[in-house]
Amino acid sequence: MSESIPPAKGTAGKCARLRCAILVAVLWFPLAQPVLAKAPVRVLAGAPVSDDARLVMPQSLWGKLVADWIGAVQLVTFPSGVPTLADCKAAGADFAVGAPFGLRPRLPGMPNSPGRVAARTEITITNCLTGTVVYAQTISIDSEPPPDSSADPDSAAQALWSKDVPETLAKYPAFFSRIARIVNVQPPNALVDLNGAKPGDVMRVYASSTGKPRPPIYLTVKRQLGKNAEVTFSPGSGGAQPAVGDFVEPVTKPRS
């Protein structure tokens, strides 16, 4: 009578991990559900330029630079400064962005680069549905060296800002590309239709699948699972749990 030889410990460990991976795939297999549309994001953006900065930054140029940073959303330009929550709701927008541009005072100890224009913006993003400020960041900007004095104003402004501003803003998380929806829930885990998430990233449920506000439920990314982010959550107030189709927004930490 022959006997099978038990696998070596290393092989057994690999087999166990393989079975675990297969089990995970089976557990998440019920994703064969109707595909949910990507979260539609309509943004009302105001990017005013202060009076003392208009000689170096045209309003049209700053508005375009901010729009490029906001990204591929339904963008509505707000012509009269920084939009309020009332403005946002009146426009039927999901979020409001305020991004005023002003010169940065040259005070002792401030890291202003010599020969460059020192400026800053204080970007705020407000969720129009919940009325809460979900992003706030002060960003310092230094221009390129001033161009030849013979350049016309528009060309001079392009030379001053068209390189530094995009590079500076790119250092800060893109907020709207991380608005997403929940596609599967198996407590205490869920899947969110978000690609490129990193372990430890935090998100927050803010609306139901029908667009009605929900009490916040916080989600923490465990790993990227295919095109989705696997998250874990704790029940919110009253034991509330996320549901398929819920809208989520990133919880961002200001950078110094």
N, C-alpha and C positions, 0 to 999 in steps of 0.2 A: 504494500500500500504506500502510495507516495503522499508526501505532505507538502503543502505550499510553504515557501520560505517567507516569513514575515518581512515586510519592507523595512529597510534601514530607517533609523530615526529621522534622518534628514529628509528622506523620501516621504515618510509619513507626514512630516510637517508640511512639505510642499503640497501633498495631496489634500491635507486639511485646509490649507489656505485656498487651494483651487476650489474645493467644495464650498468654502465660505463665499468666494467671489461669485460662483454660480448661484448660490442662494440669494446673494444680494441682487443679482440681475433678475432672478425670478421674482423676488419681492417687489422690485420696481417695475416689472413687466406690465402691470396694469396701466401703463402710460398710453396704451392704445385707446385713447379717448378722443372726442372731437377736439381738433386743434384750436386753441384759443388765439385770438388776434393779439398781436403785440400791443402793449399798452399805448393808446393814443395820447400824445402829449401836446397840448396847445399852450404856448408860452407867451405871456405879455412882457415885453422887455423894454426897459427905459435905461438909456445910457447917456445922460446929460454930461456936457463938458462945462466946467466952471468958467466964468467970465475971464479970469486972468490966465486961463490955459488955452483959450481959443486961438491965440496967435501961433501956437505950436501944434495944436491938435484940432483939426477940423471936426465938427460934429459928425459929418457923414463918414469919415474914416474911423472914428472911434466906434460908431454904431456898427459898422461892418466888422471890425475886429471882435467886438463882443458877440455879434451874431455867429461868427465863425467858431468862437469858443463854445457857445451854447450847443451848436451842432444841428443835426438833422431832425428838427421838430417843426410843428406848425407854429411859426414865429409871427407874432404881431408886434409891430413897433409902436411904442408909446412915445408920443412927441413932446410931452410936457414934463420932463423930469423923471423922477422915480415913481413908478405906479404904486398906488395904495391897494389895500385889500378890496376896497369898494370898486376901484378901477378894474381890478382883476376879475371880479365877479360880473361886472357890467359887460366886460369883453367876452365872457364865457370861456375864460382861460382856466387851465388846470394849475398853472404856476405863474408867479410874477417874479421877474428878475429886476433888481435895481443895481446898476453899475455906474455910479458917477465917477467922472474922471477929474482930477484936480492936481495942481502942482504940489509937490512935497516940500515943506519948508526946510530950508537949510539951517538946521539948528546944531549947536555944538554936540559932537558925539554921534550924529546921525551918519550912516554910511552912504553918503551921496558921492557918486563918481565925478571927478573933476572933468570939466569940458562937456558934460552931458546934461540933458534936461532931466530933473528928478520929478517923478510923478507918482501917484498912487490911485488905486480904486478900492472901494469898500463894497464888495459884491454881497448881496443878500438874495436868497431865494425863499419865497413864501409859497406854501401850499394853500391854494385858494379854497380848497374844499374844507380843510381843517382850520385854516386861519393861523397856522403856526409857521414861524421862520425855521426852515429846515436846513439852511446853509448860510453861513456868514464867514466871510474871509476878507481881511485887509491884505492887499497885494501891492508891494512897492515895485515901481517900474523905472528903469533908467534908459533913456533914449540912446540911439547910436550917436557918435560924434556929429556935430552940426555939419551939414553939407556946405558946398561952395555958396557964398553969399549971393551969387548971381542966379541961383536956382529959383524958379517960380515957387510961390507958397505951397501949392499942392504937391509938387515934386519934392520940395524940402520936407514936408510932413511925412510923405511916404518913406523918404530916406531915413528920417528920424525913428519911425515907429514900426514899420512893416516887418522888421526882423525881430526886434526885441519883444514886442508885445505878444505875438503868437508863441514864442519860445517860453516866455515867462508864464503865460496863462496855461500852457500845456503841462506845467509842473503840478497843477492842481487837479484833483479828481474831476472827471467829467460826470456831472450829476445826472443829466437827463438820459444818458445811455444806459443807466442802471435802474430806470423805472421799469418794473417787470410785473409778471403775474404768476400766481401759484398754479401749478399744473397737476400736482398730486399731493395728497396728505395721508400720511400713515404715522400718527402720533407715536413718539414725539418728533418725528421727522417730516419733512416736506420737500418737494422739488419746486424750484423757481426757474422760469425760462430766462435765465441769465447766463451768458457765456463769459468766461474770463474772471470769474469770482475767485477770491483768495480765501483760504482758511482763516477764520477770525473776523472776516468782514461782517458787519452788522446791517441788517435791513429791518424795515418796520412796515407791517400791514397798516394801511391807512384808509382803504375803501373796499367795499364789497364788489362782487362781479358786476353789479348794476350801477356802480358809481356812487353809492351812498356811503357817507363816512362811517368808519368803524373805530371803536376804541383801539389804541395801538397794541399790537402784538409784536414783540421783538424776535427776530430770527438771526441766528448766528451760522455762518457758512462753515460746513464741515469739510467739503471738498467739491471739486468740479466732477460731475458725473455725465459724461457725454456733453451735450449742448445745454444741460441744465446744472444749476447749483443745488447741491444737497444741503439742507439747512436743518438745524434743530431748534426747537422752540419750547417755551414754557407757557402754559395757558395764561391768558390775560385776565383782566378783571372779570369776576363772575365765572371763571373757568372757560372763557371764550377761547376758541381755537381757530386757526386760519382755515379757509375753505377754498376749494378749487375756484379759480377765477378772481380771487382777491388781488387787489393792486398793492404793490409794495414799493417803497422808496428807500434809497440808501440812507444810512445814518453816518454822516461824515464828521470827521474830527478836524477842526481848524489846524492848519499847518503854521508853524512859526516862520 
